[in-house]
Structure formats: structure tokens, C-alpha cells
Amino acid sequence: MAFFQDKVVVITGGTDGIGRALVDRLMQQGARVATCGRSQDKLYALQMEYSGQSLHTMVADVSRFEDCERFIASTIETFGTIDVLINNAGMSMRAEVKEMDVTVISKLMDVNFMGAVYCTKLALPEIMRNKGTVAGISSVAGYRGLPGRSGYSASKFALQGFLESLRTEMMDAGVNVMWISPGFTASNIRFTALNKEGNQQGESPMDEGSMMTAEECAGHILKAIETRKRTLVLTFTGKRAVFMNRFFPSLADKLVHKFYYRSGKLIR
């Protein structure tokens, strides 16, 4: 029997990118899946694709505690429990600190960090009962601050600190707590990144075609959950960035600056 067969897996932000790829793979493996998002149309399309199967969806904004509370409660009501929580919902940004509105960072922290805190707190009793897993989709930006992505980096640093604390707290409870850093992955998150005014950028400065696909990333994430890993850093570029920043931080400063400031201008 497949590891995820009949397990109840909650994924926040499951309508696009890595979240959607996780939903698809888990449905194929016989899991009972609950996911949320802010787009009613995308959730409806997802529900229609898996009509008659064990998929529960709900419109929810994870930056609102009340929405998270309704989502987790409805999942337990629908499936009876929760085995795995994957905190995937997130947003990014493209703006230097000197020019941005500070509300941009507030929005990033509310979604990327507090959304994970809310859902984890609410789902934890069931996960403890099942000795399950809490996972957070972080980023290389959670190990290394990136220019033009200060709020994003801050939210991912915060997420990893929260999960590391929780992991230590849960050692005697049999709950595995982990965080995953996908590196550069082809995902909708860059297209929805906030600019200096807090509006969606609507385009990606990166070559999406050269990146790891969301589907491949999802496969690695599920394998890591199955084997109860502590951390997972994906792609050669991601692993190199984490290694360089840990052992050669001053050199990493220079290399990151060179990468993001081409022709003296920040890549947005």
C-alpha cells in the first residue's frame, strides 16, 4: 500500500504551482486531500476535476485566523482527522527597502508566516494524535537574505525558526516537523509577487523554462515527508547558496549582489 493511501493531507494554497502539483500527486496516491485558496473559480475547477473523489476545498485567506479556523474545522468534520499539514500558501515581492511601502512586508508576514502559525496551531492536536507531520514550504531565502525580497526572506526566516522550535517541542510526541526549500522552481509565485506599492507584479524576471518543475518538486517533497526528513533543500543552485552562505558569508554577499544587480540594476 502507498504511504499516503487514505491519509488525510491538508495543503494550503493548493490551486497553483507547487501546491497544485502536491494535490495532483496525492490524489493519484489515494490520499484524502483538503486544500484552500482565495480563488473560488480555481477551487471549483479543481473540485470538478476530482469529482466523486476524496477532495475537500474551501475558499480561505490564510492571513485571517477565522478563515484558517473554518478550513481546519471543516476538514476534520469531512475526514475525521488530519495526518499531514503542508503549509504551502505564500507570496513574494520585488522591491528594495528604500522604495517600498512597509505594508508590503506586513502582507508577506501575514500570509507566509502567520498563515502557517494559524493552521499549524489549529491542526496540531489531530497531528499529535496520529504522530503525523507538519511541513512548511520555505525557500533558500529562509537561509540567505535576498535583495529586493527582504519581506519574503524575513517571512521564511521566521517560518523556519517557528518550525525548528516546534520540532524540538514535538520530539517526545512522535510528530515530525520539517521545512523544505525548493530553490528556483517554476511557480506562479513570481508572477503574483508584490511590487513596491503592494500590487502584483504580473511578470517573472527569471527563465521559468530552465527551473525545476512544480511536479518534480512535489515528488521530492512527498518523499521527504514519507521518510520523515528534517530539512530538504532542492536544486544545485539552492544547495550551493545555502552552503556558501553558511561557510563563506562575505563571499556569498558578493555573489548574490552580482547575481541580482546586473548592469547595476536590481532584477525584479
N, C-alpha and C positions, 0 to 999 in steps of 0.2 A: 504494500500500500504506500502511496506517495506521502511524504511527510505532511503536506498541507491538506490532505484529504479530510474533509469535514471539520477542519479547524476554522474558527471564526477570526478573521483578519480584518482589522479596521485600518483604512488608509485615508488620510486627509488629503484633499486636493487631487482626487483621482480622475479628473476629466481631461488632463493634458499631460504630455511629456512623460517623465518617469512614473508619475502616479498612475496614469492611464495604462502604461506598459505593465505595471505591477498588477493592476486589476485584471488585465487580459491573461497574464500568466497564471495568476492564482485561480481564476475561473476555470482555466484549462486543467488545473491540477486538482480540481474538486473541492476547493475551499469554499466556505461561506463568507462572502465579502460584503463589507459595509464601507461606503465611501461618501464623501461630501464635497461640495464645491459651491461657488457663487453663481454659476450659470444654470438656470433651470433648463434651458434648451439642451445643453451638453449632457446634463444628467438624464434628461428624458431620452435622448438618443442612446445613451449607454444602457438604460433600462430596457429599451426596446430591443437592443442587440442581444441582451441576455434574458429576454422574456421567458418566464417559466423556470428560471434557474435561481440559485440562492444568492441573489444580489439585492442589497438594501441601499438605497440612495436617499440623500436629504440635502436640500439647499441650506447651506450654513456658511457663515463667515467666522473662521476660527479666531479672529481677533476679538470676538464677542463671547464672553463666558456663557451667556444664556444660550447661544447657538450651539456651542460645544456640549452643554449640558443636555439639550434636547437630542442632539445627534447620538451621544453615547447612550443615553437612556433608551432611545428608540431602537438602537442596535441590540441592547440587552433584552429588550422586550421582544424583538423579532427573532433573535437567535438563541437567547437564553444565557449567553455568556460572551466573554472576549478572551481569546488566546494570545493574539499578537496585535500590537498597535504600532503602525508605521507613521510617524509624524513627518509627512511629506510636504504639506502645503507650505508654499513660500513665495516670496517675491524678491526682486533685486533692484538695483539702482545704478544710475550713471551720472554722477555729479561730484565735483570737488567740494570739499567742506567750505572753502572760502566763498562759494557762489550759491550754495543750496539753501533752501528753506529748511529749518530744523524739523519741521513736521514730517519731512521725508524719512528721517531716522525714526521718528515715533511710529510711523506706519510700518516700517520694516520690523521694528522690535515687537509691535503688537501682533503681527502675523507670524513671523519666523520664530520668535521666542515665546511670547505669551500664549500663542495658539497651541504650541507643543506642551507648555506647562499646564494649561487648562485640560487638554484632552488626556494627558498622562495622569494627572491627579484624579480625574473622573473615572478613568478605565482601570486604574491600579488595583482596586480591590478584587476585581474579577481576574486580572492577570496574575495576581498573587495566589489566588485560589487554584489557578491552573498551572502555576510555575511556568508562566509563559515568557514573552519577550516584549520589551519596549525598545523601539528603534527610532532614531532620528536621522533624517536626511540632512546632513550638514554640507560641508564644502571645504575645498582646500583653503578658502577664505576664512575658515574657522581655525586654521593653523597659522595663516600668514595674512596680515592686513594688506588689502589691495587698494591702490589709488583709484579714486572715483567710485569706490564701493565701500566706503567707510561704514555706513549703516548696515550694509549686508554683512561685512566682516564682523562688526560688533554683535550682530544678532546671532551669527554662527559661533563665535567665541562663547557667547552667553549660553547657547544651546548645549555646546559640548561641556561646559562647566556644570550646568544643571544635570546633564545625563551622567557625568562622571560621579557627581555627588550621589545621585540616585543609585547608580550601580553599586557603590560601596555600601549604601544603606540596605540594599536588597540582597547582599551576598548570602545571608543566612536564610533568606526567604525562598531561594531557588529560582528567582527571577533573573533573566539575563537582560542587561541594559547595554545597548550598543549604539554607535553612531557611524554613519557611512559618509564618506567624502567622494562624490562621483568624479571630481576633476572636470575637465571640459567635456560636456555631454550635450548632444543635440537635443535641445529642450525649448519649450515655449517661454521659459522664464526670462530669457534675454529680450524677447520681443515685448514682454509686458513690464520690463524694468522701468522704474520711475526716473524722470529727469529732475533737474534742479527745482522745478516748480511742483513736483509731485504728480505729474501726469505721465501716462505710459509713453515710453519712447517709440514703440511701434516698429523698430527695426533692430537687427543684430549686427554689430561690428565684426563678428567672428565668422570664419568659414565653417558653417554648420556641417558641410559635407565631409570634412576631414575629422570630425569628432566621433567618439563612441556613440552608438545609437542608444536611445532610451530603452529599447528592447533588450539589448545586450547588458546594459546597466542593471535593469530589473533582474535579469538572470543571476548576476553576481550578488545582488542584494539578498535575494531569496536563499541562495546557497549559504550566505553568511549567517542569515537568521537560523537556517536549519542546523548549521554547525556551531551555533551559539558563540560566534566571534565577539570580541570586544570592540574592535575598530576595523574599518575597511577603507583603504584609500585606493581609488581606481585611476587608471591610465598612467602611462610612464611619466607624462608631464606632471601629473598631480603628485606622484610619489617622489619625483625629483624635487619639486618645490618644497614639500614637507621636509625632506632630508636636508636640503640646502639651508632652509630657514632654521632648522634645529642646530646644525653643526657649524654653519658659516653664515650667520645672520647679516653681517655687514656686506658680504658679497651678494647675498640674496636681495638686500635693499637695492643694490646697483643693477642687478639683473632684472628685477621686477620693474624698476623705473625705466630701464631701457626698453622692455617689452611693451609697457603701457604708454610710454611717451615717445611715440615715433614722430620724427620731424618736429620734436619739441611740443607736440600737441597730444593731449590725452585721448586715447582710444575710447570712444563711448559706445 
